Amino acid sequence: TLYATGCIFEYDAAHPIGGPGFTEEDAANFDGSFYSKTKGFLEEMLKSYSTTMVLRVRMPISDDLAPRNFITKIVRYDRVVNVPNSMTVLEEMMPASVAMAEAKLCGIYNFCNPGAVSHNEILDMYKEIVDPTFVYENFTIEEQNKILEAKRSNNELDATKLMAALADCGVHINEIHEACRLCIIRMRDGLIAEHGEDYKDKLPKKLSQS
């Protein structure tokens, strides 16, 4: 089992925002970063191994404040792009991967909660549930590209194959908006359990304030 990446695609004419998502049969179409380009090559090579399960993870989200948690990352930015993306909520998806491995499933799977959620939608939930004082601004992808060393992948992955496999395994996962909301509630509850109601000074600081 390989926890790989779904950041090998970008929205295009056949897969626009709000349109059909990329399936497991689609070839990578995004090479805007060395990471994505090499991961696309790796996935093609792994197709030669019939006993391998490749899980396309995207923008992993956890209910702690770990630095690699997607929510922790974006709350530190002053500005974010507002683009819907497929994402992987680890609290739900890691147990699902164990069930899939135990069932000896092989092949490629889009390993994300079904649906797509935008940065704004996540940050609005964070503001509502965790930090009412939180503020952010938007900027365009073009503006973002000017300050990044490499471009970022934006896409929605089709979850049809995954959901069928999980149904056979007796596993339920939530649609991405519900999964994110539940995750952020757990984040708040964890902060309260560890620091009490006055946990605000434990929240991530904006990069501009660090």
FIKOLZA-1660 file (N, C-alpha, C; in steps of 0.1 Angstrom, whole numbers, plus 5000, padded with zeros to 4 digits):
% residues 210
   i   px   py   pz ch aa at
   1 5008 4988 5000  A  T  N
   1 5000 5000 5000  A  T CA
   1 5009 5012 5000  A  T  C
   2 5006 5021 4991  A  L  N
   2 5014 5034 4990  A  L CA
   2 5004 5046 4992  A  L  C
   3 5007 5054 5002  A  Y  N
   3 5000 5067 5003  A  Y CA
   3 5006 5077 4993  A  Y  C
   4 5000 5078 4982  A  A  N
   4 5006 5086 4971  A  A CA
   4 4999 5100 4971  A  A  C
   5 4997 5106 4959  A  T  N
   5 4991 5119 4959  A  T CA
   5 4982 5121 4947  A  T  C
   6 4972 5129 4949  A  G  N
   6 4963 5133 4938  A  G CA
   6 4966 5146 4933  A  G  C
   7 4977 5152 4937  A  C  N
   7 4982 5165 4932  A  C CA
   7 4989 5164 4919  A  C  C
   8 4984 5156 4910  A  I  N
   8 4990 5154 4897  A  I CA
   8 4980 5158 4886  A  I  C
   9 4969 5165 4890  A  F  N
   9 4959 5170 4881  A  F CA
   9 4956 5184 4883  A  F  C
  10 4951 5191 4873  A  E  N
  10 4946 5204 4875  A  E CA
  10 4933 5205 4866  A  E  C
  11 4924 5214 4870  A  Y  N
  11 4912 5216 4863  A  Y CA
  11 4915 5219 4848  A  Y  C
  12 4907 5213 4839  A  D  N
  12 4909 5216 4825  A  D CA
  12 4895 5216 4818  A  D  C
  13 4895 5217 4805  A  A  N
  13 4882 5218 4798  A  A CA
  13 4873 5206 4800  A  A  C
  14 4878 5194 4801  A  A  N
  14 4870 5182 4804  A  A CA
  14 4867 5180 4818  A  A  C
  15 4874 5187 4827  A  H  N
  15 4872 5186 4841  A  H CA
  15 4872 5199 4848  A  H  C
  16 4862 5208 4845  A  P  N
  16 4861 5221 4850  A  P CA
  16 4857 5221 4865  A  P  C
  17 4858 5232 4872  A  I  N
  17 4853 5234 4885  A  I CA
  17 4838 5231 4885  A  I  C
  18 4834 5222 4893  A  G  N
  18 4819 5219 4894  A  G CA
  18 4815 5208 4884  A  G  C
  19 4825 5204 4875  A  G  N
  19 4822 5194 4865  A  G CA
  19 4826 5180 4870  A  G  C
  20 4827 5171 4861  A  P  N
  20 4832 5157 4865  A  P CA
  20 4846 5157 4870  A  P  C
  21 4848 5149 4880  A  G  N
  21 4861 5148 4886  A  G CA
  21 4870 5139 4878  A  G  C
  22 4883 5139 4881  A  F  N
  22 4893 5130 4875  A  F CA
  22 4891 5116 4881  A  F  C
  23 4891 5106 4873  A  T  N
  23 4889 5092 4877  A  T CA
  23 4903 5086 4878  A  T  C
  24 4903 5074 4883  A  E  N
  24 4915 5066 4884  A  E CA
  24 4921 5062 4871  A  E  C
  25 4913 5063 4860  A  E  N
  25 4918 5060 4847  A  E CA
  25 4925 5072 4840  A  E  C
  26 4923 5084 4845  A  D  N
  26 4929 5095 4839  A  D CA
  26 4944 5096 4842  A  D  C
  27 4951 5101 4831  A  A  N
  27 4965 5103 4833  A  A CA
  27 4968 5116 4838  A  A  C
  28 4979 5118 4845  A  A  N
  28 4983 5130 4851  A  A CA
  28 4984 5141 4841  A  A  C
  29 4979 5153 4844  A  N  N
  29 4979 5165 4835  A  N CA
  29 4986 5177 4841  A  N  C
  30 4991 5176 4853  A  F  N
  30 4997 5187 4860  A  F CA
  30 5012 5184 4863  A  F  C
  31 5021 5193 4858  A  D  N
  31 5035 5192 4860  A  D CA
  31 5041 5205 4864  A  D  C
  32 5033 5213 4872  A  G  N
  32 5037 5226 4876  A  G CA
  32 5047 5226 4887  A  G  C
  33 5050 5215 4893  A  S  N
  33 5061 5214 4903  A  S CA
  33 5068 5201 4901  A  S  C
  34 5081 5200 4905  A  F  N
  34 5089 5188 4904  A  F CA
  34 5082 5177 4912  A  F  C
  35 5076 5180 4923  A  Y  N
  35 5069 5170 4931  A  Y CA
  35 5058 5163 4923  A  Y  C
  36 5049 5171 4918  A  S  N
  36 5038 5166 4910  A  S CA
  36 5043 5158 4898  A  S  C
  37 5052 5163 4891  A  K  N
  37 5057 5157 4879  A  K CA
  37 5063 5143 4881  A  K  C
  38 5071 5142 4892  A  T  N
  38 5077 5129 4895  A  T CA
  38 5067 5119 4901  A  T  C
  39 5057 5124 4908  A  K  N
  39 5047 5115 4913  A  K CA
  39 5038 5110 4902  A  K  C
  40 5036 5118 4892  A  G  N
  40 5029 5113 4880  A  G CA
  40 5036 5102 4873  A  G  C
  41 5049 5103 4872  A  F  N
  41 5058 5093 4866  A  F CA
  41 5057 5080 4874  A  F  C
  42 5058 5082 4888  A  L  N
  42 5058 5070 4897  A  L CA
  42 5045 5063 4896  A  L  C
  43 5034 5070 4895  A  E  N
  43 5021 5062 4894  A  E CA
  43 5021 5054 4881  A  E  C
  44 5026 5059 4870  A  E  N
  44 5026 5051 4858  A  E CA
  44 5034 5039 4860  A  E  C
  45 5046 5040 4866  A  M  N
  45 5054 5028 4868  A  M CA
  45 5048 5018 4877  A  M  C
  46 5041 5022 4888  A  L  N
  46 5034 5013 4897  A  L CA
  46 5023 5005 4891  A  L  C
  47 5018 5010 4880  A  K  N
  47 5007 5002 4873  A  K CA
  47 5012 4988 4869  A  K  C
  48 5026 4987 4868  A  S  N
  48 5032 4974 4864  A  S CA
  48 5031 4964 4875  A  S  C
  49 5028 4968 4887  A  Y  N
  49 5028 4959 4899  A  Y CA
  49 5013 4956 4903  A  Y  C
  50 5009 4944 4900  A  S  N
  50 4994 4941 4902  A  S CA
  50 4990 4940 4916  A  S  C
  51 5000 4938 4925  A  T  N
  51 4997 4936 4940  A  T CA
  51 4998 4949 4948  A  T  C
  52 5000 4961 4941  A  T  N
  52 5001 4973 4948  A  T CA
  52 4988 4981 4949  A  T  C
  53 4985 4987 4960  A  M  N
  53 4974 4996 4961  A  M CA
  53 4980 5010 4963  A  M  C
  54 4976 5019 4954  A  V  N
  54 4980 5033 4953  A  V CA
  54 4969 5042 4958  A  V  C
  55 4970 5049 4968  A  L  N
  55 4960 5058 4974  A  L CA
  55 4964 5072 4971  A  L  C
  56 4956 5079 4963  A  R  N
  56 4958 5093 4959  A  R CA
  56 4953 5102 4970  A  R  C
  57 4961 5106 4979  A  V  N
  57 4958 5115 4990  A  V CA
  57 4959 5130 4985  A  V  C
  58 4950 5139 4990  A  R  N
  58 4951 5153 4987  A  R CA
  58 4949 5162 4999  A  R  C
  59 4958 5171 5001  A  M  N
  59 4956 5182 5011  A  M CA
  59 4952 5176 5024  A  M  C
  60 4960 5167 5030  A  P  N
  60 4955 5159 5042  A  P CA
  60 4952 5169 5054  A  P  C
  61 4941 5166 5060  A  I  N
  61 4935 5174 5072  A  I CA
  61 4935 5165 5084  A  I  C
  62 4940 5170 5095  A  S  N
  62 4939 5163 5108  A  S CA
  62 4932 5172 5118  A  S  C
  63 4928 5167 5130  A  D  N
  63 4921 5175 5140  A  D CA
  63 4930 5180 5151  A  D  C
  64 4943 5180 5148  A  D  N
  64 4953 5187 5157  A  D CA
  64 4959 5199 5150  A  D  C
  65 4969 5205 5155  A  L  N
  65 4975 5217 5149  A  L CA
  65 4989 5213 5144  A  L  C
  66 4991 5201 5140  A  A  N
  66 5003 5197 5134  A  A CA
  66 5007 5206 5122  A  A  C
  67 5020 5209 5120  A  P  N
  67 5023 5219 5110  A  P CA
  67 5020 5214 5096  A  P  C
  68 5019 5201 5093  A  R  N
  68 5016 5196 5080  A  R CA
  68 5001 5195 5077  A  R  C
  69 4993 5197 5088  A  N  N
  69 4978 5197 5086  A  N CA
  69 4974 5209 5077  A  N  C
  70 4966 5206 5067  A  F  N
  70 4962 5216 5057  A  F CA
  70 4956 5228 5064  A  F  C
  71 4948 5226 5074  A  I  N
  71 4941 5237 5081  A  I CA
  71 4951 5245 5088  A  I  C
  72 4961 5239 5095  A  T  N
  72 4971 5247 5101  A  T CA
  72 4979 5255 5091  A  T  C
  73 4981 5250 5080  A  K  N
  73 4989 5258 5070  A  K CA
  73 4981 5270 5065  A  K  C
  74 4968 5268 5061  A  I  N
  74 4961 5280 5055  A  I CA
  74 4957 5290 5065  A  I  C
  75 4955 5286 5078  A  V  N
  75 4952 5297 5088  A  V CA
  75 4963 5306 5090  A  V  C
  76 4975 5302 5087  A  R  N
  76 4987 5311 5089  A  R CA
  76 4989 5321 5077  A  R  C
  77 4982 5319 5066  A  Y  N
  77 4984 5328 5055  A  Y CA
  77 4975 5340 5056  A  Y  C
  78 4980 5351 5052  A  D  N
  78 4971 5363 5052  A  D CA
  78 4961 5363 5040  A  D  C
  79 4966 5356 5029  A  R  N
  79 4957 5356 5017  A  R CA
  79 4957 5341 5012  A  R  C
  80 4945 5337 5007  A  V  N
  80 4943 5324 5002  A  V CA
  80 4936 5324 4989  A  V  C
  81 4937 5314 4980  A  V  N
  81 4929 5313 4968  A  V CA
  81 4916 5306 4972  A  V  C
  82 4905 5310 4965  A  N  N
  82 4892 5304 4968  A  N CA
  82 4889 5294 4957  A  N  C
  83 4894 5282 4958  A  V  N
  83 4892 5272 4947  A  V CA
  83 4888 5259 4954  A  V  C
  84 4877 5253 4949  A  P  N
  84 4873 5240 4955  A  P CA
  84 4883 5229 4952  A  P  C
  85 4886 5220 4961  A  N  N
  85 4895 5209 4959  A  N CA
  85 4891 5197 4967  A  N  C
  86 4895 5185 4961  A  S  N
  86 4893 5173 4969  A  S CA
  86 4903 5173 4980  A  S  C
  87 4899 5168 4992  A  M  N
  87 4908 5167 5003  A  M CA
  87 4906 5154 5011  A  M  C
  88 4916 5151 5019  A  T  N
  88 4916 5138 5027  A  T CA
  88 4916 5141 5042  A  T  C
  89 4904 5138 5049  A  V  N
  89 4904 5140 5063  A  V CA
  89 4909 5127 5070  A  V  C
  90 4920 5128 5076  A  L  N
  90 4927 5116 5080  A  L CA
  90 4920 5108 5091  A  L  C
  91 4913 5114 5100  A  E  N
  91 4905 5107 5110  A  E CA
  91 4896 5097 5104  A  E  C
  92 4890 5100 5093  A  E  N
  92 4881 5091 5086  A  E CA
  92 4888 5081 5076  A  E  C
  93 4898 5087 5070  A  M  N
  93 4904 5079 5058  A  M CA
  93 4915 5069 5062  A  M  C
  94 4922 5072 5073  A  M  N
  94 4932 5062 5077  A  M CA
  94 4926 5049 5081  A  M  C
  95 4916 5048 5089  A  P  N
  95 4910 5035 5092  A  P CA
  95 4904 5029 5079  A  P  C
  96 4899 5037 5070  A  A  N
  96 4894 5032 5057  A  A CA
  96 4906 5025 5049  A  A  C
  97 4918 5031 5050  A  S  N
  97 4929 5025 5043  A  S CA
  97 4933 5011 5049  A  S  C
  98 4932 5010 5062  A  V  N
  98 4935 4997 5068  A  V CA
  98 4925 4987 5064  A  V  C
  99 4912 4990 5063  A  A  N
  99 4902 4981 5059  A  A CA
  99 4904 4977 5045  A  A  C
 100 4908 4986 5036  A  M  N
 100 4911 4983 5022  A  M CA
 100 4923 4973 5021  A  M  C
 101 4933 4976 5029  A  A  N
 101 4945 4967 5029  A  A CA
 101 4942 4953 5033  A  A  C
 102 4934 4952 5044  A  E  N
 102 4930 4939 5049  A  E CA
 102 4921 4932 5039  A  E  C
 103 4914 4939 5031  A  A  N
 103 4906 4932 5020  A  A CA
 103 4914 4929 5008  A  A  C
 104 4927 4932 5009  A  K  N
 104 4937 4929 4998  A  K CA
 104 4933 4936 4985  A  K  C
 105 4928 4948 4986  A  L  N
 105 4925 4956 4974  A  L CA
 105 4937 4961 4967  A  L  C
 106 4937 4961 4954  A  C  N
 106 4949 4966 4947  A  C CA
 106 4945 4976 4936  A  C  C
 107 4954 4983 4930  A  G  N
 107 4951 4993 4920  A  G CA
 107 4951 5007 4926  A  G  C
 108 4947 5016 4918  A  I  N
 108 4947 5030 4921  A  I CA
 108 4933 5035 4927  A  I  C
 109 4933 5042 4937  A  Y  N
 109 4921 5048 4943  A  Y CA
 109 4923 5063 4946  A  Y  C
 110 4913 5071 4942  A  N  N
 110 4912 5085 4946  A  N CA
 110 4909 5085 4961  A  N  C
 111 4918 5088 4969  A  F  N
 111 4916 5085 4984  A  F CA
 111 4913 5099 4991  A  F  C
 112 4901 5104 4988  A  C  N
 112 4896 5116 4993  A  C CA
 112 4882 5115 4997  A  C  C
 113 4878 5123 5007  A  N  N
 113 4863 5123 5010  A  N CA
 113 4856 5128 4998  A  N  C
 114 4844 5123 4995  A  P  N
 114 4837 5127 4983  A  P CA
 114 4834 5142 4983  A  P  C
 115 4834 5148 4971  A  G  N
 115 4831 5162 4969  A  G CA
 115 4843 5171 4969  A  G  C
 116 4841 5184 4969  A  A  N
 116 4852 5193 4969  A  A CA
 116 4849 5205 4978  A  A  C
 117 4858 5210 4985  A  V  N
 117 4856 5221 4994  A  V CA
 117 4866 5232 4991  A  V  C
 118 4862 5244 4993  A  S  N
 118 4871 5255 4990  A  S CA
 118 4879 5260 5003  A  S  C
 119 4890 5267 5001  A  H  N
 119 4897 5273 5012  A  H CA
 119 4888 5282 5020  A  H  C
 120 4880 5290 5014  A  N  N
 120 4871 5299 5021  A  N CA
 120 4861 5291 5030  A  N  C
 121 4856 5281 5024  A  E  N
 121 4846 5273 5032  A  E CA
 121 4852 5267 5045  A  E  C
 122 4865 5262 5043  A  I  N
 122 4872 5257 5055  A  I CA
 122 4875 5268 5065  A  I  C
 123 4880 5279 5060  A  L  N
 123 4883 5290 5069  A  L CA
 123 4871 5296 5076  A  L  C
 124 4860 5296 5069  A  D  N
 124 4847 5301 5075  A  D CA
 124 4843 5292 5087  A  D  C
 125 4845 5279 5085  A  M  N
 125 4841 5269 5095  A  M CA
 125 4851 5271 5107  A  M  C
 126 4864 5273 5104  A  Y  N
 126 4874 5276 5115  A  Y CA
 126 4870 5288 5123  A  Y  C
 127 4866 5299 5116  A  K  N
 127 4862 5311 5123  A  K CA
 127 4850 5309 5131  A  K  C
 128 4840 5301 5126  A  E  N
 128 4828 5299 5133  A  E CA
 128 4830 5290 5146  A  E  C
 129 4838 5280 5144  A  I  N
 129 4839 5270 5155  A  I CA
 129 4851 5272 5164  A  I  C
 130 4862 5277 5159  A  V  N
 130 4875 5277 5167  A  V CA
 130 4878 5291 5171  A  V  C
 131 4878 5301 5162  A  D  N
 131 4884 5314 5164  A  D CA
 131 4875 5325 5158  A  D  C
 132 4865 5331 5165  A  P  N
 132 4857 5341 5159  A  P CA
 132 4864 5354 5155  A  P  C
 133 4876 5356 5160  A  T  N
 133 4884 5368 5156  A  T CA
 133 4892 5366 5143  A  T  C
 134 4891 5354 5138  A  F  N
 134 4900 5351 5126  A  F CA
 134 4896 5358 5114  A  F  C
 135 4905 5363 5106  A  V  N
 135 4903 5371 5094  A  V CA
 135 4912 5366 5083  A  V  C
 136 4908 5367 5070  A  Y  N
 136 4916 5363 5059  A  Y CA
 136 4912 5371 5047  A  Y  C
 137 4920 5371 5037  A  E  N
 137 4917 5378 5024  A  E CA
 137 4919 5368 5013  A  E  C
 138 4913 5370 5001  A  N  N
 138 4916 5362 4989  A  N CA
 138 4925 5369 4980  A  N  C
 139 4932 5361 4972  A  F  N
 139 4938 5366 4960  A  F CA
 139 4937 5355 4949  A  F  C
 140 4940 5359 4937  A  T  N
 140 4938 5350 4925  A  T CA
 140 4950 5340 4924  A  T  C
 141 4947 5330 4916  A  I  N
 141 4958 5320 4914  A  I CA
 141 4970 5326 4907  A  I  C
 142 4967 5336 4898  A  E  N
 142 4978 5343 4891  A  E CA
 142 4986 5351 4901  A  E  C
 143 4980 5357 4911  A  E  N
 143 4987 5365 4921  A  E CA
 143 4995 5355 4930  A  E  C
 144 4989 5344 4933  A  Q  N
 144 4996 5334 4941  A  Q CA
 144 5008 5328 4934  A  Q  C
 145 5007 5326 4921  A  N  N
 145 5019 5320 4914  A  N CA
 145 5031 5329 4914  A  N  C
 146 5028 5342 4916  A  K  N
 146 5039 5352 4916  A  K CA
 146 5048 5351 4928  A  K  C
 147 5042 5345 4939  A  I  N
 147 5050 5345 4952  A  I CA
 147 5054 5331 4955  A  I  C
 148 5051 5321 4947  A  L  N
 148 5055 5307 4949  A  L CA
 148 5066 5303 4940  A  L  C
 149 5074 5293 4945  A  E  N
 149 5085 5288 4937  A  E CA
 149 5080 5278 4927  A  E  C
 150 5068 5272 4930  A  A  N
 150 5062 5262 4921  A  A CA
 150 5047 5264 4922  A  A  C
 151 5040 5260 4911  A  K  N
 151 5026 5262 4910  A  K CA
 151 5019 5251 4919  A  K  C
 152 5007 5253 4923  A  R  N
 152 4999 5244 4931  A  R CA
 152 4988 5237 4923  A  R  C
 153 4986 5225 4925  A  S  N
 153 4975 5217 4919  A  S CA
 153 4962 5220 4925  A  S  C
 154 4952 5222 4916  A  N  N
 154 4938 5224 4921  A  N CA
 154 4929 5214 4912  A  N  C
 155 4922 5206 4919  A  N  N
 155 4914 5196 4912  A  N CA
 155 4903 5190 4921  A  N  C
 156 4894 5183 4915  A  E  N
 156 4884 5174 4922  A  E CA
 156 4886 5160 4916  A  E  C
 157 4887 5150 4925  A  L  N
 157 4889 5136 4922  A  L CA
 157 4876 5129 4924  A  L  C
 158 4872 5121 4914  A  D  N
 158 4860 5114 4915  A  D CA
 158 4861 5102 4925  A  D  C
 159 4851 5101 4934  A  A  N
 159 4852 5091 4945  A  A CA
 159 4844 5079 4943  A  A  C
 160 4838 5077 4931  A  T  N
 160 4829 5066 4928  A  T CA
 160 4835 5053 4931  A  T  C
 161 4847 5050 4926  A  K  N
 161 4854 5037 4928  A  K CA
 161 4857 5035 4943  A  K  C
 162 4862 5046 4949  A  L  N
 162 4865 5044 4964  A  L CA
 162 4853 5041 4972  A  L  C
 163 4842 5048 4969  A  M  N
 163 4830 5046 4977  A  M CA
 163 4824 5032 4975  A  M  C
 164 4825 5027 4963  A  A  N
 164 4821 5013 4961  A  A CA
 164 4829 5003 4969  A  A  C
 165 4842 5005 4969  A  A  N
 165 4852 4997 4976  A  A CA
 165 4849 4997 4991  A  A  C
 166 4847 5009 4996  A  L  N
 166 4845 5011 5011  A  L CA
 166 4831 5004 5015  A  L  C
 167 4821 5005 5006  A  A  N
 167 4808 4999 5009  A  A CA
 167 4810 4984 5010  A  A  C
 168 4818 4978 5001  A  D  N
 168 4821 4964 5002  A  D CA
 168 4829 4960 5015  A  D  C
 169 4837 4970 5020  A  C  N
 169 4844 4968 5033  A  C CA
 169 4836 4971 5045  A  C  C
 170 4824 4976 5043  A  G  N
 170 4816 4980 5054  A  G CA
 170 4820 4993 5061  A  G  C
 171 4827 5002 5054  A  V  N
 171 4832 5014 5059  A  V CA
 171 4824 5026 5054  A  V  C
 172 4821 5036 5063  A  H  N
 172 4814 5048 5059  A  H CA
 172 4824 5060 5061  A  H  C
 173 4824 5069 5051  A  I  N
 173 4831 5081 5052  A  I CA
 173 4821 5093 5049  A  I  C
 174 4824 5104 5054  A  N  N
 174 4815 5116 5052  A  N CA
 174 4819 5124 5039  A  N  C
 175 4809 5131 5034  A  E  N
 175 4812 5140 5023  A  E CA
 175 4821 5151 5029  A  E  C
 176 4829 5157 5021  A  I  N
 176 4840 5165 5025  A  I CA
 176 4836 5177 5034  A  I  C
 177 4825 5184 5032  A  H  N
 177 4821 5195 5040  A  H CA
 177 4818 5190 5054  A  H  C
 178 4810 5179 5055  A  E  N
 178 4807 5174 5068  A  E CA
 178 4819 5168 5075  A  E  C
 179 4828 5162 5068  A  A  N
 179 4840 5156 5074  A  A CA
 179 4849 5168 5079  A  A  C
 180 4850 5179 5072  A  C  N
 180 4858 5190 5077  A  C CA
 180 4852 5197 5089  A  C  C
 181 4838 5198 5089  A  R  N
 181 4832 5204 5101  A  R CA
 181 4834 5195 5113  A  R  C
 182 4832 5182 5112  A  L  N
 182 4834 5174 5123  A  L CA
 182 4849 5174 5128  A  L  C
 183 4858 5175 5118  A  C  N
 183 4872 5176 5122  A  C CA
 183 4875 5189 5130  A  C  C
 184 4870 5200 5125  A  I  N
 184 4873 5213 5132  A  I CA
 184 4866 5213 5146  A  I  C
 185 4855 5207 5147  A  I  N
 185 4848 5205 5161  A  I CA
 185 4858 5197 5170  A  I  C
 186 4863 5186 5165  A  R  N
 186 4873 5178 5173  A  R CA
 186 4885 5187 5176  A  R  C
 187 4889 5195 5167  A  M  N
 187 4901 5204 5169  A  M CA
 187 4898 5213 5181  A  M  C
 188 4886 5220 5181  A  R  N
 188 4882 5229 5192  A  R CA
 188 4881 5221 5205  A  R  C
 189 4875 5210 5205  A  D  N
 189 4873 5202 5217  A  D CA
 189 4887 5197 5223  A  D  C
 190 4896 5194 5214  A  G  N
 190 4909 5190 5218  A  G CA
 190 4917 5202 5225  A  G  C
 191 4915 5214 5219  A  L  N
 191 4921 5226 5225  A  L CA
 191 4916 5229 5239  A  L  C
 192 4902 5227 5240  A  I  N
 192 4896 5230 5253  A  I CA
 192 4900 5220 5263  A  I  C
 193 4901 5207 5259  A  A  N
 193 4905 5196 5268  A  A CA
 193 4920 5199 5273  A  A  C
 194 4928 5204 5264  A  E  N
 194 4942 5206 5268  A  E CA
 194 4945 5219 5275  A  E  C
 195 4938 5229 5271  A  H  N
 195 4942 5243 5275  A  H CA
 195 4930 5250 5282  A  H  C
 196 4918 5244 5282  A  G  N
 196 4907 5251 5288  A  G CA
 196 4900 5260 5278  A  G  C
 197 4890 5268 5282  A  E  N
 197 4883 5276 5273  A  E CA
 197 4891 5288 5267  A  E  C
 198 4902 5291 5274  A  D  N
 198 4910 5302 5270  A  D CA
 198 4922 5297 5262  A  D  C
 199 4920 5291 5251  A  Y  N
 199 4930 5285 5243  A  Y CA
 199 4935 5293 5231  A  Y  C
 200 4930 5306 5230  A  K  N
 200 4933 5314 5218  A  K CA
 200 4948 5316 5216  A  K  C
 201 4955 5317 5227  A  D  N
 201 4970 5320 5225  A  D CA
 201 4977 5308 5220  A  D  C
 202 4971 5296 5219  A  K  N
 202 4977 5284 5215  A  K CA
 202 4974 5282 5200  A  K  C
 203 4967 5291 5193  A  L  N
 203 4963 5289 5179  A  L CA
 203 4975 5293 5170  A  L  C
 204 4976 5288 5158  A  P  N
 204 4987 5292 5149  A  P CA
 204 4986 5307 5146  A  P  C
 205 4998 5313 5146  A  K  N
 205 4999 5327 5142  A  K CA
 205 5001 5329 5127  A  K  C
 206 4996 5340 5122  A  K  N
 206 4999 5344 5108  A  K CA
 206 5014 5344 5106  A  K  C
 207 5018 5340 5094  A  L  N
 207 5032 5340 5090  A  L CA
 207 5038 5355 5091  A  L  C
 208 5029 5364 5088  A  S  N
 208 5033 5378 5088  A  S CA
 208 5035 5384 5102  A  S  C
 209 5030 5376 5112  A  Q  N
 209 5031 5380 5126  A  Q CA
 209 5041 5372 5134  A  Q  C
 210 5047 5362 5127  A  S  N
 210 5057 5353 5134  A  S CA
 210 5070 5359 5135  A  S  C
% end
